[in-house]
């Protein structure tokens, strides 16, 4: 049985970016999720998310959605929220109702990770939902700004991305600058 490390995942992902062999990488990730032993802290769900991302890069959003569902069902620790990835795949498949339902579920769960808000805002912006992108990026920025400045850690990096997304959505919506936009200049 193969043993897989985080480095193995990164190497395969970088190789697929270089070669464009995303489908092959997705199939390998799926095999590793199902059959390989993994380093401590590297969950099956994490490997499935990587597989789904590769299927999406290959343009196979149906397979990506299938693998994202498996990651959600697995329930293991992951980076981000696998429901966000599934919502993106569903939007690309034209299943707007399914995606909206997932996003409502995410919103109701009140995520504490600002990257979840940034990811949702990016997806909504990409799919032309400027108001949704603005709303999600604002909520994410509010989450970070509510933290005492010295305790923000990684959230501080998320803040800039959230503010930039929010600004782009505001410009596209034809709205004037506001106090959040001023934070980008600080």
N, C-alpha and C positions, 0 to 999 in steps of 0.2 A: 504494500500500500504506500502511496506517495505521501510525503510529509510536506505541508505548505506553510510558508512564512509570509509575513507582510511584504518582505522584500521580493518574494516570488510573484506576488500579486502586482506589485509596482512594476517589476521588470516586464511582465506580460502586457500590462497596460501601456507602458511606454513603447514597447515593441509594436503593439497594434497601432499606436499613433504614427509610428515611423513607417510601417508597412501598409497600413490601411486594411489589415486582415482582422477586422473587428468581429466578423462572424466566427472565425476560428477561435479568437480569444474568448468570445462569449461561451462557446461550446466547452472550451477548456475550463473556464471558471465554473460553469455548471457542473462539469465532471468533478472538479475539486470540491465543490460544495457537497456533492452527493457521496463521494468516495474517499477523499483524502483526509488524513489526520492534519490537524492545524495547531499552530503555536497557541499557547495559552493567550486568551484575550482576542483571538481571531475567530469570530463566530461564523457559523454557516450562513446566517443572514447577511453578514458583511460580504461574503464571497458571492452570494446570490445578487446583491445589489450591484457589484462590479459586473457580473454577467449581464444583468439588465441594461446597464449603461452601454455595454459593448453591443448588445442587440440593437439599442437605439441608434448608436453610431452607424450601425450597418443598415439602418432604415427598417428594421423588423420590429415595429412597435407592438405587434401582437405578441410575439415571443417575449419582448421586454415586459409587457404587462403581466404575462403568465409568471415570469421569474420574480417580478416584484411582489406579486400576490404570494408566492411561496416564501419570500423573505418576511412578509408581514405575518403569515401563518406560523413561520418558524419562531418568531418572537424573540430571537436573540438580539443582543446589543448590536447597534449599527451606528454609522455616522449619519447624522441628519435623521429624517423621518421617512421611512420607505413609502409611506402614503403619498408624499410629495412627488416622488419619482413615478409612482403609479398614476397619479393625477396627470402628470405631463404626458405619459404614454397614452392615456385615455383621450386627452385633448387631441393628440396627434392622430388618433384613430377616429376622431369625430364623436366620441362618446362624452359630450359636454355634460349631460346629466350625471353620469357616473363621476366625472371629475369634480363637478360642483358639490356633489354629495360628500366626496372625500375631503375637499377643502373645508366644508362646513364642519365635518367631524374633527379635522385638525384644529380649526378655530375654537371649537367647543372644548377641546382638551387643554386649551391655554398653554401652548408650548413656552418653555422657559429658555430655549436656545434661540438666540437671535438669527442664527443661520437658517432655521426653519422658515422664519419670516422672509429672509432675503431670497431663499430658494423659491418660495411661493410667488413672491413679487416678480422675480425674474421670469418665471414660467408665464404668469399672467401678462406681463409686458410683452413677451415674445408672441403670445397669442392675441395681442391687441386689446386686452382688457386693461386699459390705462387707469381707470378708476380703481379697479381691484388691486393693481400693482401699487398705486398710491396708498391705498388703505393699508395693505399688508406691510409696506415699507415703513409707513408712519408708526404702526403698532410695534414693529420691530425696533425702530429707533427709540420709541417711548420706553420700551423694555430696557434698553441699554442705558438710556439717559436717567432712568430711575435708580440705577446703581450708583453708589458713591464713586466718584471719579477714580480714586486710588484702588478700587476693588474690581474694576471692569475686566482686567486681564484680556483674554481672547475676544471678549465681547466688543472691546474697543476697535478691533480690526473689522468686525462685522458692521459697526456703526458707519464707517465711511462708505462701505458698499450699499448699505441701506439708504443713506442720505443721497448718494449718487443716483440710485434707482428712483427714489422719490422725486428728485429734481428733474430727471428726464421725463417722468410721467407728468409732472406739473407743467413743464414746458410744452409737452405734446397736448396737454389739456387746455393750454392757453391761460394758465393761472399765473398770477404775479408771484415774485419771490416772497418768501416769508421767513420767520425766525429760524426754521430748520435749515433753510438754504444758506443762511448766514453762518451756520456751523461748519459748512464746507470751506468757507474762507478763513476760518480760525486756525 
